[in-house]
Amino acid sequence: MSIIKEENGFKYIEEGEGDTLLLLHGLFGALSNFDDVTEAFKSQYKVVIPLLPIYDLPLLTTGVTTLSKYLLKFVKHKKLKNINLLGNSLGGHVALIFTLNNPEYVKALVLTGSSGLYENSFGGTFPKRENYEFIREKVAYTFFDPAMATKELVDEVYETVNDRNKVIRILSMAKSAIRHNLAKDLHKITIPVCLIWGMNDTVTPPDVATEFHNLLPNSELNWIDNCGHAPMMEVPNEFIKFLRRFLDRVLLK
């Protein structure tokens, strides 16, 4: 379990030394989603995971662009450069906007289950947010193996969606992600991009990965069987294998 650091209003995890590998979690994500990745790469990289302030932004500014601006402040505060940037789900969307707006900071990009083109969100509302079983099904839907929806994970999401301040920000963020379609801009990203996608992702289905691959000129696409929307959690060994192979290649350039 990594220690969360706090300074200048930022909360983050930082482990290891070397080139920066910066990881961005999704809408319901937590820093712990990347425990296996951190463990695997901290001997070779400085692994940095900022906590995105999804629930702390003023409602009027809650959106993917604001998170990208927050990331820029964090990167400047930490004096990071030549970043290998990895994002899951909403984190992928933020990584794409950040790369488009601040290309000088990013060396390589990794997307897994990323929004930015299309996603099946919770449908814009939580009609049964007080129904624990409904929330459990929704969390299980994220994974290929429903057993991944542990009680701890379901409890966390249930608590979040039943907190009025949090749920209105989640809905606002989800709507912002759907509105902010990046299809017309992706050709501008010419750095190496690695797509690692679950074949059974129901949130950002496989055809989304194929479209990203077609629109990003310098991209590679890696599939993981029997895997849903969060490969780094569900099939960490496969995910780490693809990520290591890509980063080793980028390192040589």
Disulfide bonds with the S-S distance in Angstrom:
none
